[in-house]
Amino acid sequence: MTSRSSSSSSSFPRLTTDLAAVRRAIIDSVTVGDERARGPFEHFTRRPGRLFRPTLALTSAYVVDHQVSAEEVIPAAVTVELLHLATLCHDDLCDRAETRRGHPTVNALFGDATALISGDYLLACATGTAASLGTLPMQLIGETLKTICMGQLQEGLDLYDVDRSESAYFAAITGKTAALMEASAVLGAAAAGGDAVARAGMGSFGRNLGIAFQIWDDVLDIWAPNGVTGKESGQDLANGVYTLPVIYALRERPAELQPLLSKGEFTPQRREEILAVLGRTDAAEQSLRVARAHIEQALSDVRSLPGVAPDSAERLIAVARLLMPEIDRLLPRPEHVETSVVA
């Protein structure tokens, strides 16, 4: 057993076993009869990623009822991962992305049409699994899909907008990123028989964690060295997506940034000029403070739930740290000495 799985088991003893079952179920769900059509799906199953959303579903269920049966909770975890994979297909297609996390995308390997249809197929698999869980999960997945789509639409409507507001930014990321993490936690809580209060509390935990994760990702897009995120830094800037750090930087240095961010050819020289101005602002630290506040709110949501173990929030965040090491930068461990993201 790896150190990661050992640490996961110390927080939730069943997690490693249940995640293995989730992986097998995902492979079964996307294994198609026609060998010619297997490529896009095998592309995902060969490297299953961090499985953060299934882990969120499973651990949320354990918090509500540590004796929840695998038969009740694993389909919920499979549902959210299939939905996540579908959104990856569609996101990469919309962004014309050729790589994700350093690996080729489905559209780069198999073409745009195959990526579109593969994403649709994964959506069908996700909704089919959700339907087997009952009316509430099926309704939740339907609402989550609408929220994700609206978040993406809102982001698209704000492209190259130097007057983009914080509220517009948060509306978009709550939809495109946090909604599925919220749904993951709610489905897990529901699978364990959680009432409306438990579902709402765990959902808020997932949503706030998702918002914090997206803010961190947006900070990395600007300041992480090339290759750290699997892509060249400044891709959001190149695409006209002005995220929270840019919104804050525009407040500090509007005269310098607004001309550079006007729609036009994004040359390497312009990219370096923009990054240089951003580096002279407090935008990174401002953004990280907001992300930390959402992490703290996520933990508070769990601590305030009636009937859960007193250390539930700490066990949840311990597992999250394993899957998302960036949390250490947002919520330092007691012995962790924080350093600047732009150092």
N, C-alpha and C positions, 0 to 999 in steps of 0.2 A: 504494500500500500504506500502511495506517495505521501510526502509530508502534507500536501494540500488536502488530500482525502482524509488523512489522519486528523488534521485540524478541523475539517468539516464534521467528522464523526464525533469529535469531542464536544461540539456544540449541539449537533443533532445526529444521534447514532445511526438513524436510518438513511441519512441523506445519500451516502455513496451508493448503497444498494438500489435505492429508488431512482437515482439519476441514471444508473446503468440500465434499468428497465425502461426509462424514458428514451434513452438513446436507441434501444432495440425497437421500441414502438415507433419511433420516428422513421427508422429505416424501413420497417414493415409498411408504414403508411405511404411512403414515396417510392416503393419498389413497383415499377410498372411492368406489364407483360411484354411490351414491345422493346426489345433490347436496343433498338435504334434511338429510343426516346429516353434512355436512362441517364445519359451523360449529365444533363443539368442537375439532376437530383443526387447523383453520386458525387458530384462536385461539392455539395454541401455535406453529405454524410461521411465523406472521407476525412473531413476536418470539421467536426461539429461545433467548434468554437467554445465559448465559456459557458454556454447554457445558463446565462444569468436569469432569464425570465422563467424558465422551468424551475430553477432553484428558488426563485422568489415565490412561485406558486407552492412548491413543496414545503418550504420553511414557514410560510404563512399558515398553511394547514397544520403543521406541527405545533405552532404557537397556540392555535385555537383548540386543538385536540391532538395530543401527542400519540394517541392510539388510533388515529384515522387510518383506515385500511388503504393499502396500495391500490386496490381496485377502484377506490373512490377518487384518489388524488392524482394518480399518474395520468389518466386521460386529460385532466385539466392542464397539467404541465406540458403534455404533448400538444395540446391545442394552441397554447400561447407561443410555443417554439415554431410550429408550422406557420402561424400567422406572421411571426417575426421574419422567417425565411421568405415568405411571400413579399413582405414589404422591402426586403433587401433587393430582391429581383427588380421590383418596380422602381425603387429609389435609384439604383445604379443605372437603370435604363434612362430615367428622367435626367439624371446628372451627366449622362454619357461617360460614366466613370469606367475606366479600364482596369483599375485595381481597387481592392478593399483589403485593408490590413496587410498589404504587401502581396496579395494573391490576385490572380486575374478574376474578373467578374464573369457572371454567366453571359452577359451580353457581349463581352470581349471574346469569350471562347466560342459561343454558339450563335451569336447574332441577335439582333434586336427582337425579331419576331419570336424566336424561341424563348428569349428571356421573358417577354410579355406573357406568352402562353404558359410558361413554367410557373410564373408568379400566380397566374389565375388558377392553375391546377393546385398549387399549394394552398391558396385561399379556399378552394373547394374542399381540400382535405381537412383544413382547420375547422370549417363550418360543419362538416360532417361529424368530426369528433365532438365538437361542442354540442351538436344536436343530441348526441347520445347521453349527455350529462343532464338534460332537462331544459325546461323553459327558461329559467333565470339565466343560466350560462349562455344559452343561445341568444337571448336578448342582449346580454352584456357584450358579447362578441360583435353583434350587429351595431350597437351603439359605439363600440370602440373603433370599429372600421370606419364609421362615419367621422368620428373625431380625428382619427389619423389622417384621413383624406382632407378634411378641412384644414388641419394644421399645415399640410403640405401646400394646399392652395393659398393659404394666407401668407406663407413664406414666399411663394412665387409672386404674389401681388405686391410684395414689398421690395422686390429686387431693385438695387441701385438707388434706394430711397435714403438719402442722407438725413431725412427728418423722421426716420423710423423711430417709434416710441418704445419704451420699455414694455408697455402693456401689449403692444403688437408683437414684440419678440416673445414674451411669455405665453401669449395665446398660441403662437405657432409651435413653440417647443413643447408646451403642454399637450398639444395635439399629436405632433409627429413622433415624439419620443416618450413622454411621461404617461400618455394614455394607456399604452400597452403594458407598461410596468405596473400601473394602477390595476389594470384588469387582471394581470397575473396574480397579484396579491389577493384581489377580491375572489377570483375563481378558487384559489387555494383555500381561503377562509370558508367559502361556501361549500366546498367539497368536504370540509371537516364539520359541517353542520353549524357554522357560525351564524349568529343572528345579524340583524341589520346593523347593530352597533359594531359588532366585530368586523363585519365586511367593510363598513365605512372607515373604521380605524386602520385596518390593514391596507385598504385602498389608498388612504392618505399617506401612509408610510411609503407605498410603492410610487405614488405620484411625486412626492417630494424628493425621493431618491432619484427618480428619473430626471427631474428638473436639475438637480445638482450635477448629475452625470453629464447632462447636455451642456451645461455651462462650462464644466471642466473641459469637455471635448472642444468647445468653441475657443477656449483659451489656448489649448494645445494647437489648434489649427493655425494660430498666429505665431506662437512663440516656441513650439517644440522644434528641435532640429529636424531637418529633412530625414525621412526614413523612420523616425520614431513612431509615427502613427500609420505607417504604411503608405504615405502619400507626401507630396511636396507641401511644405507649409504655405499658408495663404490661399488655399483652394476656395474657401468661402468668399474671400475678397475677390478672387478672380471671377467668381460666378455672380457677384453682386449681392451676396447674402451678408448683410451687415448685422453681426451678432452683438451680444451684450457688451463685450469689450470695446467694440467699435462705437457703439452708441455712447458709452462713457467717454471714450477718447474724443469723439466729436464735440462733446460738451466742453472739454478742456482746451482743444485746439481746433476750433471750427475753421478758422481762416486758412490753416495749413492743410487740413484734411479734406474739406469739401471739394476743392478743385481736383484733388487726386482721386477722389472716389466717384467723380462724375462718370457716367457710362461712357466707355470708350475702350480702345485697345489696351489690354492689361499686359504691358510689356514687362520684361524682367527688371528694367530700370524703374518703372512705376511701382512695381511690387516692392523693391528695396526702399524706395522713398516712403511708401506708406508704412512699411514695417519700422523704418527709422523713426517716423513721427510717433507711431504707436508706442514704441519703446521709451519715449520721453514722457509718457503719461503714467498715471496711476491706475489705468484701466484694468490691468491684470489683477491687481490686488483688490480693487473694488469688486470685480466680478467674483473672485474667490470668496470674498466675505459674504456675498449673497448666496453662493453655493453652500457655504458652511451653515448659514442660517437655515437652509432647506434640509440639510442633514440633521441638524438639531431638532427641527420640527418633526422630521420623520421619526426620530427616536422618541420624542415627546408623545407622538400619536400612539405608539405602542405602549409606552409606560402608563398611559392614562386609561388603557382598556381594562375593564373589570374582568376578573376571573382568569387572567393570564399569569404565568409564572413571573416573579419579580425581575428575573434576569433575562426576560425574553428579548428586550431591545438590544442588550449587549450581545446575546448569542446571534441575533440576526445580523448585526453589524460586523461581528467576527467573521461570519461566512461571507458577507459582502466584501470585506477587505481581501479575502483570498481571491475572489473573482475579479475585483476591481481594485487593484493596488493603489490606484489614484486616490482612493478615499483617505489614505494616510496623509495626503497633502491637504485634504479638506477638513479632516477630523483627526488630528495627530494622536497617536497612541500616547499614553502617559510618559513613556520614555523617549518618544520621538521628538527630535529637534527639527523644527520646521525651517525650510530654506525657501528663498524666493523662487517662483516659477520662471522668472526672467533672469535668473543669475547666470 
